Amino acid sequence: MSDQIILSDEDVVSIAQDANFAEASTLTGEELMETVANLVFQKTRLEEDEAKGWAANGVNCKVLLTQGGGWQKGKIRIRFEFVLDKPTPTKPLIPTNSTSPLDDLRSHLEV
């Protein structure tokens, strides 16, 4: 399992007061995105719909990747990613101390 979670509109976030740029300390992903869109709108010359586009569908752009391939057309958008403080332990695919389902079949083979 990945330790990164892309937040949905319904996920609830609680942000410490000293790191918070929103008025509320607890808000949904949708409210958080709306707050960012409002900040973009207030701090730029973009129209409100254009500012909200950064969070919703993204805005048209071109990217020149370091791996090559020339300019790529697409969209860029703001999203929130939650990263766990402690990584989630992964479960081994095959337990080391268990018997294989094939052991019974092997015992009947004359090899």
Contacts in CASP RR format, 6 or more apart in sequence:
PFRMAT RR
TARGET T0000
AUTHOR 0000-0000-0000
METHOD contacts of the structure
MODEL  1
MSDQIILSDEDVVSIAQDANFAEASTLTGEELMETVANLVFQKTRLEEDE
AKGWAANGVNCKVLLTQGGGWQKGKIRIRFEFVLDKPTPTKPLIPTNSTS
PLDDLRSHLEV
1 88 0 8 1.000
1 90 0 8 1.000
3 83 0 8 1.000
3 84 0 8 1.000
3 87 0 8 1.000
3 88 0 8 1.000
4 81 0 8 1.000
4 82 0 8 1.000
4 83 0 8 1.000
4 84 0 8 1.000
5 81 0 8 1.000
5 82 0 8 1.000
5 83 0 8 1.000
5 84 0 8 1.000
6 79 0 8 1.000
6 80 0 8 1.000
6 81 0 8 1.000
6 82 0 8 1.000
7 13 0 8 1.000
7 29 0 8 1.000
7 32 0 8 1.000
7 79 0 8 1.000
7 80 0 8 1.000
7 81 0 8 1.000
7 82 0 8 1.000
8 29 0 8 1.000
9 28 0 8 1.000
9 29 0 8 1.000
9 30 0 8 1.000
9 33 0 8 1.000
10 28 0 8 1.000
10 29 0 8 1.000
10 30 0 8 1.000
11 28 0 8 1.000
11 29 0 8 1.000
11 82 0 8 1.000
12 26 0 8 1.000
12 27 0 8 1.000
12 28 0 8 1.000
12 29 0 8 1.000
13 26 0 8 1.000
13 27 0 8 1.000
13 28 0 8 1.000
13 29 0 8 1.000
13 32 0 8 1.000
13 80 0 8 1.000
13 82 0 8 1.000
14 25 0 8 1.000
14 26 0 8 1.000
15 22 0 8 1.000
15 25 0 8 1.000
15 26 0 8 1.000
15 27 0 8 1.000
16 25 0 8 1.000
17 25 0 8 1.000
21 35 0 8 1.000
21 39 0 8 1.000
22 31 0 8 1.000
22 32 0 8 1.000
22 35 0 8 1.000
23 35 0 8 1.000
24 31 0 8 1.000
27 35 0 8 1.000
29 80 0 8 1.000
32 80 0 8 1.000
33 55 0 8 1.000
33 78 0 8 1.000
33 80 0 8 1.000
34 52 0 8 1.000
34 55 0 8 1.000
36 54 0 8 1.000
36 55 0 8 1.000
36 78 0 8 1.000
37 51 0 8 1.000
37 52 0 8 1.000
37 53 0 8 1.000
37 54 0 8 1.000
37 55 0 8 1.000
37 56 0 8 1.000
38 51 0 8 1.000
40 46 0 8 1.000
40 51 0 8 1.000
40 54 0 8 1.000
40 55 0 8 1.000
41 47 0 8 1.000
41 48 0 8 1.000
41 51 0 8 1.000
41 52 0 8 1.000
44 51 0 8 1.000
50 59 0 8 1.000
53 59 0 8 1.000
53 77 0 8 1.000
54 76 0 8 1.000
54 77 0 8 1.000
54 78 0 8 1.000
55 77 0 8 1.000
55 78 0 8 1.000
55 79 0 8 1.000
56 77 0 8 1.000
57 75 0 8 1.000
57 77 0 8 1.000
58 75 0 8 1.000
58 76 0 8 1.000
58 77 0 8 1.000
58 78 0 8 1.000
59 75 0 8 1.000
59 76 0 8 1.000
59 77 0 8 1.000
60 73 0 8 1.000
60 74 0 8 1.000
60 75 0 8 1.000
61 73 0 8 1.000
61 74 0 8 1.000
61 75 0 8 1.000
61 76 0 8 1.000
62 71 0 8 1.000
62 72 0 8 1.000
62 73 0 8 1.000
62 74 0 8 1.000
63 71 0 8 1.000
63 72 0 8 1.000
63 74 0 8 1.000
63 76 0 8 1.000
64 70 0 8 1.000
64 71 0 8 1.000
64 72 0 8 1.000
65 72 0 8 1.000
END
